[in-house]
Amino acid sequence: MKHLAFYLFLYFFFVCFIIAGSSTAQATSREEHLHVTESEEQLQAPTFTDPLVSNSAGMTGPSTSAPTAIDFPSTASTSSSYQDGSTAPPIDPAEWSAFLSDSERTDLVRRGPAPISDTSTFPKRSDGRSFHYHYTYRQLVNGEKIKRSWLIYSKKSDAVYCFCCKLFSRKSTKLSSEGLCDWVNVGALLKQHENSQDHCNNMVKWKDFALRLSKQKTIDATEMALLDAERNRWRDVLIRLISIIQSLAERNLALRGSVDTLHQANNGNFLKEVELMAKFDPVLKDHIRRIDSGMQHNTYLGKTIQNELIVCQ
């Protein structure tokens, strides 16, 4: 029995030794497998390439450099240039273009003339004369002084300009082109300029344009309103002319006379009806006024338009 127990103890010890050795081998193999897997993953890890660097260096393979940040283009532009590529006009009028574009003129009107400060100093010439701040005011007969808001000064050319005439005038004058720098006669020349008809017209254009810009009523909207008004006027005129032709045709009366001129004794029934209705109808009255003054060349009162209106009926 003692020998049997001893043999069983040896057998049990041997089995435990084999099992322990097998577990150690499996653990070692697992660690080696994990180490190999990690090494393969490191070798196969993707690398980020910078296309700008690769292209500039002439490389065709992947780059091993660190990935760089990508700058996406901004959706909002901070440029102050116009859509046509031109930039905003400078403040000094001597640097303005001789032929201003619509965008430049709009920007200048919206910005307004640069004010002349009462603390500004003006350079003196060899004769000791220079521009003075008091020229920016106009003195009336009653002694009242009015600000010349249109007067602007250029430091670059040491001259004064008329803001509205430089923008809208079609005439070439000192104040609208190269600038006025005659400090001996500047007072009389400024007074003569501001009393001229061209300056007054340009002042109206400037103020009207500035008012429409402030109310966001552009020239396109104004032109469309004028076109609609003209279209409606012609429609009202044609409606009345057609009604006259229908009235004469229903009574089998001749339309034309021996002459086709208004205010003639024998110009026919059609023109006589037009003259009669014009005495009471504002639309035809305005139409006749335009014809008599020469403003309207297309009268729609001749025999050709009469025949065309009859055919349309």
C-alpha positions in Angstrom: 0.0 0.0 0.0 2.9 2.3 0.8 4.4 1.7 -2.6 1.1 2.3 -4.3 0.6 5.6 -2.6 4.1 6.6 -3.5 3.5 5.8 -7.2 0.2 7.7 -7.2 2.0 10.8 -5.7 4.7 10.7 -8.4 2.1 10.3 -11.1 0.1 13.3 -9.8 3.3 15.4 -9.5 4.3 14.5 -13.1 0.9 15.4 -14.5 0.9 18.8 -12.7 4.4 19.5 -14.0 3.3 18.8 -17.6 0.2 21.0 -17.3 2.2 23.9 -15.8 4.8 23.7 -18.6 2.1 23.7 -21.3 0.5 26.8 -19.8 3.8 28.6 -19.7 4.5 27.8 -23.4 1.1 29.0 -24.4 1.5 32.3 -22.6 4.9 32.8 -24.1 3.5 32.1 -27.6 0.7 34.5 -27.0 3.0 37.3 -26.0 5.2 36.7 -29.0 2.1 36.8 -31.3 1.0 40.0 -29.8 4.4 41.5 -30.2 4.6 40.5 -33.8 1.0 41.9 -34.4 1.9 45.2 -32.9 5.1 45.4 -35.0 3.1 44.7 -38.2 0.5 47.4 -37.3 3.3 49.9 -36.8 4.8 49.0 -40.1 1.4 49.2 -41.9 0.2 52.4 -40.2 -1.0 54.9 -42.8 1.1 58.0 -43.3 -0.4 61.4 -44.1 1.1 63.3 -47.0 1.2 67.0 -47.6 0.4 67.4 -51.4 1.9 70.8 -51.5 5.2 69.6 -50.0 5.2 66.5 -52.2 4.5 68.3 -55.4 7.0 71.1 -54.7 9.7 68.6 -53.9 8.9 66.4 -56.9 8.1 63.3 -54.7 5.8 60.6 -56.0 5.7 58.3 -53.0 4.1 58.9 -49.6 5.7 61.4 -47.3 6.8 60.4 -43.8 6.5 63.9 -42.5 3.9 64.9 -39.9 0.5 65.9 -41.3 0.0 69.6 -41.8 -3.1 71.6 -41.1 -5.3 72.4 -44.1 -6.5 76.0 -44.5 -10.0 76.1 -46.1 -10.9 79.3 -48.1 -13.1 81.7 -46.2 -16.7 82.2 -47.5 -16.8 85.9 -46.6 -14.5 88.2 -48.5 -12.8 91.0 -46.7 -11.7 92.8 -49.8 -13.0 96.4 -50.3 -12.7 96.3 -54.1 -15.6 96.5 -56.5 -16.9 93.6 -58.5 -15.3 94.9 -61.6 -11.9 94.8 -59.9 -11.4 98.5 -59.3 -10.7 99.8 -55.9 -12.3 102.6 -54.0 -11.3 106.1 -55.2 -8.8 108.0 -53.0 -9.9 110.9 -50.7 -7.7 113.5 -52.5 -9.6 114.8 -55.5 -6.3 115.3 -57.5 -5.9 111.5 -57.5 -9.3 110.8 -58.9 -9.6 109.3 -62.4 -10.4 111.6 -65.2 -13.2 109.3 -66.3 -15.0 107.9 -63.2 -16.8 104.7 -63.4 -20.4 104.3 -62.0 -19.1 102.4 -59.0 -16.5 105.1 -58.2 -19.0 107.9 -58.6 -21.5 106.0 -56.4 -18.9 105.5 -53.7 -17.9 109.2 -53.8 -21.4 110.4 -53.5 -22.1 108.0 -50.6 -18.9 109.1 -48.9 -19.5 112.8 -49.6 -16.9 115.6 -49.9 -14.0 115.6 -47.4 -14.6 118.6 -45.1 -12.0 121.3 -44.8 -11.1 121.9 -41.2 -10.8 125.3 -39.7 -7.5 124.2 -38.1 -6.0 123.2 -41.4 -2.8 124.9 -42.5 -2.2 125.6 -46.1 1.2 126.0 -47.8 2.3 129.5 -48.9 3.9 130.1 -52.3 6.8 132.3 -53.1 4.5 135.4 -53.3 3.2 134.7 -49.8 -0.3 133.8 -50.9 -2.2 130.6 -50.0 -5.7 129.2 -49.6 -7.6 130.4 -46.5 -10.4 128.7 -44.6 -12.8 131.6 -45.0 -13.2 130.8 -48.7 -15.2 127.8 -47.6 -18.1 130.2 -46.8 -20.2 132.4 -49.0 -21.3 135.7 -47.6 -24.7 136.9 -48.7 -25.8 140.6 -49.1 -27.4 140.6 -45.6 -24.1 139.4 -44.1 -25.2 135.8 -43.6 -22.5 133.2 -44.3 -23.4 129.9 -46.0 -21.1 126.9 -46.0 -19.8 125.9 -49.5 -20.4 122.2 -49.0 -19.2 121.4 -52.5 -15.7 122.9 -52.1 -12.9 120.4 -51.5 -9.2 121.0 -51.1 -6.3 118.8 -52.5 -3.1 118.6 -50.5 -1.3 117.0 -53.4 -2.0 119.7 -55.9 -2.6 122.6 -53.5 -5.8 123.5 -55.3 -9.5 123.5 -54.7 -12.2 121.6 -56.6 -16.0 121.5 -57.0 -17.2 118.2 -55.7 -20.4 118.0 -57.7 -18.9 119.4 -61.0 -16.0 117.0 -60.8 -18.5 114.1 -60.6 -21.2 115.2 -63.0 -20.1 118.1 -65.2 -19.4 117.5 -68.9 -17.6 120.9 -69.2 -13.9 121.2 -68.6 -13.3 124.0 -66.0 -10.6 124.6 -63.4 -12.8 123.5 -60.6 -13.8 120.3 -62.4 -10.5 119.2 -63.9 -7.0 120.3 -62.8 -8.2 122.4 -59.9 -8.3 126.1 -59.0 -5.1 127.6 -57.5 -5.3 131.2 -58.4 -5.2 132.6 -54.8 -5.3 136.2 -56.0 -8.8 135.9 -57.7 -10.1 132.8 -55.9 -12.9 134.6 -54.1 -14.3 136.1 -57.3 -13.9 132.9 -59.3 -15.7 130.8 -56.6 -18.6 133.3 -56.6 -18.7 133.2 -60.4 -18.7 129.4 -60.4 -21.4 128.9 -57.9 -23.7 131.2 -59.8 -23.3 129.4 -63.1 -26.1 127.3 -64.5 -23.8 124.2 -65.0 -22.9 124.2 -61.3 -26.5 124.5 -60.2 -27.5 121.6 -62.4 -24.7 119.5 -61.0 -25.7 120.4 -57.5 -29.2 119.1 -58.2 -27.8 115.9 -59.6 -25.5 115.4 -56.6 -28.2 116.0 -54.0 -30.8 114.0 -55.9 -28.4 111.0 -56.3 -27.4 111.2 -52.6 -31.1 111.3 -51.6 -31.9 108.2 -53.7 -28.9 106.4 -52.3 -30.0 107.1 -48.7 -33.5 105.8 -49.5 -32.1 102.8 -51.4 -33.8 103.9 -54.6 -31.2 103.2 -57.3 -31.2 104.5 -60.8 -32.5 101.1 -62.1 -35.7 101.5 -60.0 -36.1 105.1 -61.1 -35.7 104.2 -64.8 -38.2 101.3 -64.5 -40.7 103.7 -62.9 -40.2 106.1 -65.8 -40.6 103.4 -68.4 -43.8 102.1 -66.7 -45.2 105.6 -66.6 -44.4 106.1 -70.3 -45.9 102.7 -71.2 -49.1 103.5 -69.3 -49.3 106.9 -71.0 -49.2 105.4 -74.5 -51.7 102.8 -73.6 -54.1 105.5 -72.4 -53.6 107.5 -75.6 -54.2 104.4 -77.8 -57.4 103.5 -75.9 -58.8 106.9 -76.7 -57.8 106.9 -80.3 -59.3 103.5 -80.8 -62.6 104.7 -79.2 -62.7 107.6 -81.6 -62.2 105.4 -84.6 -64.9 103.0 -83.4 -67.4 105.9 -82.9 -66.8 107.2 -86.4 -67.0 103.8 -88.0 -70.3 103.0 -86.3 -71.8 106.1 -87.9 -70.1 105.5 -91.3 -68.3 108.8 -91.1 -65.0 109.5 -93.0 -62.0 109.7 -90.8 -59.7 111.8 -92.9 -60.0 115.2 -94.5 -57.9 117.0 -97.1 -55.0 117.6 -94.7 -53.5 115.6 -91.8 -52.5 118.4 -89.5 -54.0 119.4 -86.2 -55.8 122.7 -85.7 -56.7 123.0 -89.4 -60.2 123.6 -90.7 -60.4 120.6 -93.1 -58.3 118.0 -91.3 -61.2 115.5 -91.1 -63.5 114.0 -88.4 -60.8 112.0 -86.7 -58.5 114.9 -85.9 -61.5 117.1 -85.0 -62.7 114.5 -82.5 -59.1 114.3 -81.0 -59.1 118.1 -80.7 -62.5 118.1 -79.1 -61.6 115.4 -76.5 -58.3 117.1 -75.7 -60.3 120.1 -74.3 -61.7 117.9 -71.6 -59.4 114.9 -71.3 -56.0 115.4 -69.6 -54.4 112.5 -71.4 -55.1 113.7 -74.9 -54.5 117.3 -73.8 -51.0 116.4 -72.7 -50.5 114.4 -75.9 -51.5 117.4 -78.1 -49.2 119.7 -76.0 -46.3 117.4 -76.6 -47.0 117.4 -80.4 -47.4 121.2 -80.6 -44.2 121.8 -78.6 -42.2 119.4 -80.8 -41.4 117.0 -77.9 -43.4 114.2 -79.5 -42.4 113.0 -82.9 -44.5 109.8 -82.9 -48.1 111.2 -82.8 -50.1 108.1 -83.8 -52.6 110.5 -85.5 -51.6 109.8 -89.2 -53.5 107.8 -91.8 -51.2 104.8 -91.5 -51.9 104.2 -87.8 -55.6 104.8 -88.5 -55.7 102.1 -91.1 -53.7 99.7 -88.8 -56.2 100.3 -86.0 -59.1 99.7 -88.3 -57.6 96.4 -89.4 -57.1 95.4 -85.8 -60.8 95.9 -85.1 
